[in-house]
């Protein structure tokens, strides 16, 4: 059974210091893979959704939403930093 990830797991996370752009996909991908692997969530982006049981499917969906949230938060904070940081 997948371990439940609390909202507190999201506080202060920084998945990568590289902002994804047209020139750095390989570096960005490696950083994201390391982060997700450390959180035991790499399977979400490397595997298909399980079809075995409803429970397994629901756990996969929950973990998928968590990973999507991490990625969204990363983009959100980068946008805020870029908008409001003093240059």
C-alpha positions in Angstrom: 0.0 0.0 0.0 1.3 3.4 -0.9 2.3 5.6 2.0 0.0 8.6 2.4 1.7 11.9 1.7 0.6 14.8 3.9 0.2 18.4 2.7 3.2 19.2 4.9 5.3 17.2 2.3 4.8 20.2 0.0 6.1 22.9 2.3 9.3 24.4 1.1 9.9 21.9 -1.7 12.2 22.8 -4.6 12.2 20.1 -7.2 15.0 21.6 -9.3 16.9 24.8 -9.6 16.6 24.6 -13.4 13.6 26.2 -15.0 12.4 24.1 -17.9 13.1 25.8 -21.3 13.8 24.7 -24.9 17.5 24.2 -24.1 17.7 22.3 -20.8 15.2 19.4 -21.0 17.8 16.7 -20.2 19.1 18.6 -17.1 15.5 19.4 -15.9 14.3 15.8 -16.5 17.2 14.4 -14.5 16.5 16.7 -11.6 12.8 15.8 -11.6 13.5 12.1 -11.9 15.9 12.3 -8.9 13.3 14.2 -6.8 10.4 11.9 -7.7 12.6 8.8 -7.1 13.5 10.1 -3.6 9.8 10.5 -2.9 9.1 7.0 -4.3 6.9 8.5 -6.9 8.9 8.0 -10.1 6.5 5.2 -11.1 3.9 7.9 -11.7 5.7 9.3 -14.7 7.4 6.1 -15.9 4.5 3.5 -15.6 1.0 3.1 -16.9 -1.9 3.4 -14.6 -2.6 0.0 -12.9 -5.7 -1.8 -14.0 -5.7 -4.5 -11.3 -8.0 -3.3 -8.6 -10.1 -0.2 -7.8 -8.0 0.4 -4.7 -4.7 0.3 -6.7 -6.2 2.6 -9.3 -7.4 5.1 -6.6 -3.9 5.0 -4.9 -2.3 5.6 -8.3 -4.7 8.6 -9.0 -3.9 10.1 -5.6 -0.2 9.8 -6.2 -0.6 11.2 -9.7 -2.4 14.2 -8.4 0.3 14.7 -5.7 3.1 14.7 -8.4 1.1 17.1 -10.6 0.7 19.4 -7.6 4.5 19.4 -6.9 5.1 20.3 -10.6 2.4 23.0 -10.6 3.8 24.5 -7.3 7.3 24.6 -8.8 6.0 26.5 -11.8 3.9 28.8 -9.6 6.8 29.8 -7.4 9.1 30.3 -10.3 6.6 32.7 -11.9 6.2 34.6 -8.6 10.0 34.8 -8.2 10.4 36.0 -11.8 7.6 38.6 -11.4 8.5 40.0 -8.0 12.2 39.5 -7.5 14.5 42.6 -7.5 16.9 42.4 -10.4 
